[in-house]
Amino acid sequence: MPTHHFHAIVWIDHSQAKIFHIGLSGEDEVVLHPHLPTRHLHHKANSIGSGHAGLDREFFGQVMSAVSDAGEILIIGPAGAKTELAKYLRDKHPKVGDRIVAVEAADHPGDPKIVAYAKRYFKIAPTRVTANR
């Protein structure tokens, strides 16, 4: 049975995913982009379809691979991609989906704010820099 040593936070929208692994040895970042960027679709009256782009399963699969060894996963983002990812993981990869601890709304924070948010959420002490005296 695999051992899970760190937490992961995923910030996702339909154009990219930023994954940060946060553990005892610091943090690592992975940035993924969908193979086919989301196109803006417009719904026309009396037409079939909802006017929404479908899920990019390859993109979600890459995100799943990037977080597959995390002990706990926090998913944040500004729109529906965060809930679509959570549903995908829970339905298609339940062993990974079961480790999702929360799905929360977040705008477009910079990377340091994403990491700080994760550290607060997972109650990890901030990294302290000490000066040599």
Secondary structure, 3 states (H helix, E strand, C coil): CCCCCCEEEEEECCCCEEEEEEECCEEEEEEECCCCCCCCCCCCCCCCCCCCCCCCHHHHHHHHHHHCCCCEEEEEECCCHHHHHHHHHHHHCHHHHCCEEEEEECCCCCHHHHHHHHHHHCCCCCCCCCCCC
